Amino acid sequence: MAIKNIFHYTYYFDQYVKPEFTGFWVVVVIMSLILVLTIILHLRFSKLFKKLPREKKFWWSHWLNIGYTVSVVELVWLFFRYQSIAYFNWRLWPALIILGVAGWIGYLVYYRYRLLPEQRVEQESQKNRAYYFRRRKG
């Protein structure tokens, strides 16, 4: 396989790919480890995550979700690839996973640098309003 083949659409829709590629079992082990680690982190620190501030909880949950989603989808695809099931063993699916993760990370960067400062300003203005418009006990 030459690297220039990734720019041809036929590369992604090839029906007759070999079920195993170089490093197949290495990828299976890595994806299995990522899956197990995300499950362990989620179960082990679930009580700790509840005590975290809202912003840190957001980041932890998204990174764990990315790891969990990618590992499960990739393991399913590797199984289909190993079984040589038509349409499911295309190289298109890992490319879509990569695009999806890139979009997800792009959203996280957008959230961090665009939405989060706006939310902080809004929270500060609500604190100021709450001070002046607090309810009086009477």
Residue frames as a rotation matrix with the C-alpha (Angstrom) as fourth column:
MET 1
0.579 0.815 0.000 0.00
0.815 -0.579 0.000 0.00
0.000 0.000 -1.000 0.00
ALA 2
-0.547 -0.711 0.443 1.36
0.712 -0.673 -0.201 3.34
0.441 0.205 0.874 -1.01
ILE 3
-0.555 0.291 -0.779 0.49
0.550 -0.574 -0.607 6.47
-0.624 -0.765 0.158 0.92
LYS 4
-0.902 0.208 -0.378 -0.78
-0.397 -0.744 0.537 8.13
-0.170 0.635 0.754 -2.25
ASN 5
-0.721 0.660 -0.213 -3.67
0.383 0.635 0.671 5.62
0.578 0.402 -0.710 -2.35
ILE 6
-0.498 0.573 -0.651 -5.46
0.757 -0.080 -0.649 7.39
-0.424 -0.815 -0.394 0.48
PHE 7
-0.604 0.253 -0.756 -6.40
-0.329 -0.943 -0.052 10.15
-0.726 0.217 0.653 -1.97
HIS 8
-0.796 0.377 -0.474 -8.31
-0.387 0.286 0.877 7.77
0.466 0.881 -0.081 -4.26
TYR 9
-0.071 0.863 0.499 -11.92
-0.997 -0.039 -0.073 6.96
-0.044 -0.503 0.863 -3.41
THR 10
0.479 0.249 -0.842 -11.50
-0.447 0.895 0.010 3.34
0.756 0.371 0.540 -4.57
TYR 11
-0.622 -0.764 -0.172 -9.08
-0.168 0.345 -0.923 2.78
0.764 -0.546 -0.343 -1.70
TYR 12
-0.745 0.357 0.564 -11.91
-0.649 -0.193 -0.736 3.29
-0.154 -0.914 0.376 0.81
PHE 13
0.299 0.953 0.048 -14.46
-0.875 0.294 -0.385 1.10
-0.381 0.073 0.922 -0.99
ASP 14
-0.436 -0.547 -0.715 -12.27
-0.771 0.636 -0.016 -1.88
0.464 0.544 -0.699 -1.82
GLN 15
0.622 0.771 0.133 -14.24
-0.753 0.543 0.373 -5.10
0.215 -0.332 0.918 -1.33
TYR 16
0.825 -0.313 -0.470 -11.27
0.196 0.940 -0.281 -7.44
0.529 0.139 0.837 -1.53
VAL 17
0.208 -0.764 0.611 -9.05
-0.821 -0.476 -0.315 -6.30
0.532 -0.436 -0.726 1.28
LYS 18
-0.372 -0.402 -0.837 -7.09
0.156 0.862 -0.483 -8.83
0.915 -0.310 -0.257 3.30
PRO 19
0.659 0.720 -0.219 -8.73
0.326 -0.011 0.945 -9.45
0.678 -0.694 -0.242 6.67
GLU 20
0.660 -0.504 -0.557 -5.48
0.588 -0.116 0.801 -8.94
-0.468 -0.856 0.220 8.55
PHE 21
0.764 -0.483 0.427 -3.08
0.017 -0.646 -0.763 -6.10
0.645 0.590 -0.486 7.95
THR 22
-0.245 -0.932 -0.266 0.31
0.503 0.112 -0.857 -5.38
0.829 -0.344 0.442 9.41
GLY 23
-0.953 -0.169 0.251 -0.20
-0.125 -0.538 -0.834 -4.58
0.276 -0.826 0.491 13.05
PHE 24
-0.118 0.986 -0.120 -3.78
-0.201 0.095 0.975 -5.93
0.972 0.139 0.187 13.18
TRP 25
0.337 0.258 -0.905 -3.37
0.692 0.584 0.424 -7.60
0.638 -0.770 0.018 16.55
VAL 26
-0.740 -0.596 -0.312 -1.44
0.662 -0.564 -0.492 -4.64
0.118 -0.571 0.813 17.93
VAL 27
-0.730 0.550 0.406 -4.43
-0.381 -0.820 0.427 -2.41
0.568 0.157 0.808 17.11
VAL 28
0.233 0.828 -0.511 -6.80
0.088 0.505 0.859 -4.94
0.968 -0.245 0.045 18.70
VAL 29
-0.068 -0.341 -0.938 -4.75
0.944 0.281 -0.171 -4.95
0.322 -0.897 0.303 21.91
ILE 30
-0.946 -0.319 0.055 -4.48
0.293 -0.916 -0.274 -1.14
0.138 -0.243 0.960 22.00
MET 31
-0.423 0.863 0.275 -8.21
-0.452 -0.464 0.762 -0.66
0.785 0.199 0.586 21.43
SER 32
0.318 0.499 -0.806 -9.01
0.438 0.677 0.591 -3.29
0.841 -0.541 -0.003 24.07
LEU 33
-0.459 -0.570 -0.681 -6.73
0.876 -0.165 -0.453 -1.53
0.146 -0.805 0.575 26.56
ILE 34
-0.924 0.173 0.342 -8.38
-0.148 -0.984 0.097 1.83
0.353 0.039 0.935 25.83
LEU 35
0.007 0.990 -0.139 -11.81
-0.232 0.137 0.963 0.26
0.973 0.026 0.231 26.36
VAL 36
0.241 0.036 -0.970 -10.82
0.775 0.594 0.215 -1.37
0.584 -0.804 0.115 29.63
LEU 37
-0.740 -0.600 -0.305 -9.10
0.664 -0.579 -0.472 1.80
0.107 -0.552 0.827 30.90
THR 38
-0.706 0.539 0.460 -12.09
-0.356 -0.831 0.428 4.01
0.613 0.139 0.778 30.13
ILE 39
0.324 0.844 -0.428 -14.43
0.041 0.440 0.897 1.58
0.945 -0.308 0.107 31.90
ILE 40
-0.006 -0.408 -0.913 -12.11
0.937 0.317 -0.148 1.36
0.350 -0.856 0.380 34.92
LEU 41
-0.924 -0.361 0.124 -11.71
0.311 -0.901 -0.304 5.14
0.222 -0.242 0.945 35.08
HIS 42
-0.353 0.871 0.340 -15.44
-0.405 -0.470 0.784 5.65
0.843 0.139 0.519 34.84
LEU 43
0.498 0.585 -0.640 -16.28
0.273 0.595 0.756 3.09
0.823 -0.551 0.136 37.52
ARG 44
-0.130 -0.666 -0.735 -13.39
0.937 0.161 -0.312 3.92
0.326 -0.729 0.602 39.83
PHE 45
-0.903 -0.356 -0.239 -13.79
0.413 -0.871 -0.264 7.69
-0.114 -0.337 0.934 39.78
SER 46
-0.293 0.857 0.423 -17.53
0.567 -0.201 0.799 8.09
0.770 0.474 -0.427 39.27
LYS 47
0.551 0.477 -0.685 -18.03
0.834 -0.284 0.473 9.38
0.031 -0.832 -0.554 42.82
LEU 48
-0.294 -0.754 -0.588 -15.06
0.653 -0.608 0.453 11.70
-0.698 -0.250 0.671 42.44
PHE 49
-0.783 0.027 0.621 -16.45
0.550 -0.434 0.713 13.06
0.289 0.901 0.325 39.16
LYS 50
0.272 0.962 0.033 -19.64
0.792 -0.243 0.560 14.12
0.546 -0.126 -0.828 40.95
LYS 51
0.529 -0.125 -0.839 -17.60
0.684 -0.523 0.509 16.31
-0.503 -0.843 -0.191 43.30
LEU 52
-0.542 -0.796 0.271 -15.62
0.795 -0.382 0.470 17.98
-0.271 0.470 0.840 40.52
PRO 53
-0.375 0.385 -0.843 -16.51
-0.217 -0.921 -0.324 21.46
-0.901 0.061 0.429 39.31
ARG 54
0.600 0.793 0.110 -18.78
-0.048 0.173 -0.984 21.65
-0.799 0.585 0.142 36.29
GLU 55
0.576 -0.428 -0.696 -15.98
-0.815 -0.364 -0.451 22.52
-0.061 0.827 -0.559 33.87
LYS 56
-0.538 -0.831 0.145 -13.68
-0.824 0.554 0.116 19.68
-0.177 -0.057 -0.983 34.88
LYS 57
-0.201 0.561 0.803 -16.57
-0.063 0.811 -0.582 17.22
-0.978 -0.168 -0.128 34.85
PHE 58
0.771 0.475 -0.424 -17.34
-0.389 -0.176 -0.904 18.32
-0.504 0.862 0.050 31.30
TRP 59
0.145 -0.808 -0.571 -13.76
-0.978 -0.029 -0.207 17.68
0.151 0.588 -0.794 30.16
TRP 60
-0.681 -0.415 0.603 -13.41
-0.562 0.825 -0.066 14.31
-0.470 -0.384 -0.795 31.88
SER 61
0.126 0.813 0.568 -16.74
-0.043 0.577 -0.816 13.06
-0.991 0.078 0.108 30.59
HIS 62
0.790 0.175 -0.588 -15.96
-0.554 -0.207 -0.806 14.08
-0.263 0.963 -0.066 27.02
TRP 63
-0.176 -0.924 -0.341 -12.48
-0.973 0.215 -0.080 12.53
0.147 0.318 -0.937 26.98
LEU 64
-0.630 0.017 0.776 -13.81
-0.320 0.905 -0.279 9.30
-0.708 -0.424 -0.565 28.49
ASN 65
0.465 0.873 0.149 -16.66
-0.130 0.233 -0.964 9.27
-0.876 0.428 0.222 25.95
ILE 66
0.487 -0.374 -0.789 -14.22
-0.873 -0.193 -0.447 9.75
0.015 0.907 -0.421 23.07
GLY 67
-0.603 -0.790 0.110 -12.07
-0.796 0.605 -0.015 6.86
-0.054 -0.096 -0.994 24.28
TYR 68
-0.397 0.533 0.747 -15.03
-0.133 0.772 -0.621 4.60
-0.908 -0.346 -0.235 24.88
THR 69
0.635 0.727 -0.262 -16.75
-0.326 -0.055 -0.944 5.34
-0.700 0.685 0.202 21.57
VAL 70
0.276 -0.607 -0.745 -13.63
-0.954 -0.076 -0.291 5.03
0.120 0.791 -0.600 19.44
SER 71
-0.711 -0.620 0.332 -12.52
-0.665 0.746 -0.031 1.79
-0.229 -0.243 -0.943 21.05
VAL 72
-0.152 0.723 0.674 -15.91
-0.049 0.675 -0.736 0.09
-0.987 -0.145 -0.067 20.76
VAL 73
0.764 0.474 -0.438 -16.50
-0.413 -0.162 -0.896 1.16
-0.495 0.866 0.072 17.17
GLU 74
0.063 -0.836 -0.546 -12.95
-0.988 0.023 -0.150 0.27
0.138 0.549 -0.824 16.16
LEU 75
-0.702 -0.294 0.649 -13.16
-0.468 0.877 -0.109 -3.18
-0.537 -0.380 -0.753 17.78
VAL 76
0.299 0.869 0.394 -16.45
-0.025 0.420 -0.907 -3.88
-0.954 0.261 0.147 16.00
TRP 77
0.722 -0.077 -0.688 -14.90
-0.676 -0.289 -0.678 -2.79
-0.147 0.954 -0.261 12.70
LEU 78
-0.372 -0.925 -0.074 -11.84
-0.928 0.368 0.056 -4.97
-0.025 0.089 -0.996 13.30
PHE 79
-0.387 0.333 0.860 -14.11
-0.156 0.895 -0.417 -7.93
-0.909 -0.296 -0.295 13.96
PHE 80
0.723 0.690 -0.037 -15.99
-0.109 0.061 -0.992 -7.32
-0.683 0.721 0.120 10.70
ARG 81
0.404 -0.668 -0.625 -12.70
-0.914 -0.263 -0.310 -6.90
0.043 0.696 -0.717 8.91
TYR 82
-0.595 -0.649 0.473 -11.35
-0.700 0.708 0.090 -10.15
-0.394 -0.278 -0.876 10.34
GLN 83
-0.161 0.643 0.748 -14.53
0.138 0.766 -0.628 -11.96
-0.977 0.002 -0.212 9.27
SER 84
-0.956 -0.289 0.053 -14.34
0.116 -0.205 0.972 -10.38
-0.270 0.935 0.229 5.77
ILE 85
-0.035 0.999 0.038 -17.94
0.772 0.051 -0.633 -9.21
-0.634 0.007 -0.773 5.87
ALA 86
-0.414 -0.107 0.904 -18.77
0.838 -0.433 0.332 -7.21
0.355 0.895 0.269 2.76
TYR 87
0.294 0.454 0.841 -19.42
0.295 -0.880 0.371 -3.47
0.909 0.139 -0.393 3.12
PHE 88
0.995 0.091 0.030 -18.43
-0.002 -0.293 0.956 -3.52
0.096 -0.952 -0.292 6.78
ASN 89
0.436 -0.899 -0.049 -14.76
0.694 0.302 0.653 -4.20
-0.572 -0.319 0.756 6.13
TRP 90
0.617 -0.186 0.764 -14.30
0.548 -0.595 -0.588 -1.13
0.564 0.782 -0.265 3.95
ARG 91
-0.434 -0.830 -0.351 -11.54
0.886 -0.322 -0.335 1.27
0.165 -0.456 0.874 4.89
LEU 92
-0.207 0.466 0.860 -14.16
0.152 -0.853 0.499 4.00
0.966 0.234 0.106 4.86
TRP 93
0.704 0.635 -0.319 -15.24
0.371 0.054 0.927 3.32
0.606 -0.771 -0.197 8.45
PRO 94
0.140 -0.685 -0.714 -11.89
0.955 -0.097 0.280 4.11
-0.262 -0.722 0.641 10.13
ALA 95
-0.733 -0.363 0.575 -11.68
0.554 -0.809 0.195 7.25
0.395 0.462 0.794 8.00
LEU 96
0.133 0.867 0.481 -15.12
0.100 -0.495 0.863 8.28
0.986 -0.067 -0.153 9.28
ILE 97
0.656 0.014 -0.755 -14.02
0.739 0.191 0.646 7.54
0.153 -0.981 0.115 12.84
ILE 98
-0.417 -0.889 -0.189 -10.98
0.899 -0.434 0.055 9.78
-0.131 -0.147 0.980 12.38
LEU 99
-0.601 0.266 0.754 -13.16
0.232 -0.845 0.482 12.56
0.765 0.464 0.446 10.96
GLY 100
0.500 0.858 -0.115 -15.64
0.302 -0.048 0.952 12.14
0.812 -0.511 -0.283 13.81
VAL 101
0.383 -0.451 -0.807 -12.94
0.912 0.046 0.407 12.35
-0.146 -0.892 0.429 16.46
ALA 102
-0.716 -0.641 0.277 -11.42
0.685 -0.721 0.102 15.38
0.134 0.263 0.955 14.73
GLY 103
-0.214 0.736 0.642 -14.84
0.108 -0.635 0.765 17.05
0.971 0.233 0.056 14.74
TRP 104
0.684 0.452 -0.573 -15.38
0.555 0.186 0.811 16.15
0.473 -0.873 -0.124 18.40
ILE 105
-0.065 -0.807 -0.587 -12.01
0.956 -0.219 0.194 17.58
-0.285 -0.549 0.786 19.39
GLY 106
-0.717 -0.120 0.686 -12.73
0.455 -0.826 0.331 20.63
0.528 0.550 0.647 17.23
TYR 107
0.339 0.906 0.254 -15.95
0.207 -0.335 0.919 21.16
0.918 -0.258 -0.301 19.17
LEU 108
0.585 -0.170 -0.793 -14.07
0.811 0.135 0.570 20.85
0.010 -0.976 0.216 22.47
VAL 109
-0.577 -0.816 -0.033 -11.55
0.810 -0.577 0.102 23.46
-0.102 0.032 0.994 21.34
TYR 110
-0.448 0.520 0.728 -14.40
0.214 -0.728 0.651 25.72
0.868 0.448 0.214 20.16
TYR 111
0.623 0.709 -0.331 -16.14
0.451 0.020 0.892 25.24
0.639 -0.705 -0.308 23.50
ARG 112
0.202 -0.637 -0.744 -12.97
0.965 -0.001 0.263 25.99
-0.168 -0.771 0.615 25.44
TYR 113
-0.730 -0.673 -0.124 -12.03
0.632 -0.732 0.255 29.18
-0.262 0.108 0.959 23.63
ARG 114
-0.776 0.474 0.416 -15.39
-0.002 -0.662 0.750 30.55
0.631 0.581 0.515 22.51
LEU 115
0.175 0.979 -0.101 -18.31
0.092 0.086 0.992 29.32
0.980 -0.183 -0.075 24.61
LEU 116
0.145 -0.153 -0.978 -16.67
0.925 0.372 0.079 28.90
0.352 -0.915 0.196 28.00
PRO 117
-0.878 -0.454 -0.154 -15.58
0.479 -0.813 -0.331 32.56
0.025 -0.364 0.931 28.36
GLU 118
-0.543 0.760 0.357 -19.10
-0.319 -0.580 0.749 33.66
0.777 0.293 0.558 27.43
GLN 119
0.339 0.672 -0.658 -20.55
0.380 0.542 0.749 31.36
0.860 -0.504 -0.072 30.07
ARG 120
-0.308 -0.534 -0.787 -18.16
0.943 -0.061 -0.327 32.70
0.127 -0.843 0.523 32.70
VAL 121
-0.959 0.008 0.283 -19.16
0.003 -0.999 0.039 36.28
0.283 0.038 0.958 31.91
GLU 122
-0.110 0.994 0.003 -22.83
-0.258 -0.031 0.966 35.30
0.960 0.105 0.260 32.14
GLN 123
0.234 0.150 -0.961 -22.26
0.762 0.585 0.277 33.60
0.603 -0.797 0.022 35.50
GLU 124
-0.734 -0.556 -0.391 -20.53
0.679 -0.589 -0.437 36.70
0.013 -0.586 0.810 36.86
SER 125
-0.778 0.509 0.369 -23.38
-0.336 -0.832 0.442 38.92
0.532 0.220 0.818 35.72
GLN 126
0.199 0.871 -0.449 -25.88
0.100 0.438 0.893 36.56
0.975 -0.222 0.000 37.36
LYS 127
-0.163 -0.335 -0.928 -23.93
0.949 0.205 -0.241 36.77
0.271 -0.920 0.284 40.62
ASN 128
-0.977 -0.212 0.027 -24.05
0.202 -0.957 -0.209 40.55
0.070 -0.198 0.978 40.46
ARG 129
-0.395 0.908 0.142 -27.78
-0.419 -0.316 0.851 40.55
0.818 0.276 0.505 39.71
ALA 130
0.185 0.463 -0.867 -28.41
0.522 0.701 0.486 38.04
0.833 -0.542 -0.112 42.48
TYR 131
-0.657 -0.477 -0.584 -26.71
0.748 -0.313 -0.586 40.37
0.096 -0.821 0.562 44.94
TYR 132
-0.966 0.257 0.041 -28.94
-0.258 -0.966 -0.023 43.32
0.034 -0.033 0.999 44.06
PHE 133
-0.160 0.966 -0.204 -32.13
-0.803 -0.008 0.595 41.36
0.573 0.259 0.777 43.53
ARG 134
-0.892 -0.167 -0.420 -31.86
0.074 0.863 -0.500 38.92
0.446 -0.477 -0.757 46.38
ARG 135
0.094 0.988 -0.119 -35.05
0.195 0.099 0.976 37.87
0.976 -0.115 -0.183 48.02
ARG 136
-0.646 -0.239 0.725 -35.79
-0.585 -0.455 -0.671 39.32
0.491 -0.858 0.154 51.37
LYS 137
-0.611 0.426 -0.667 -37.20
0.616 0.786 -0.062 37.17
0.498 -0.448 -0.743 54.10
GLY 138
-0.886 0.245 0.394 -40.25
-0.368 -0.889 -0.273 38.70
0.283 -0.387 0.878 55.47
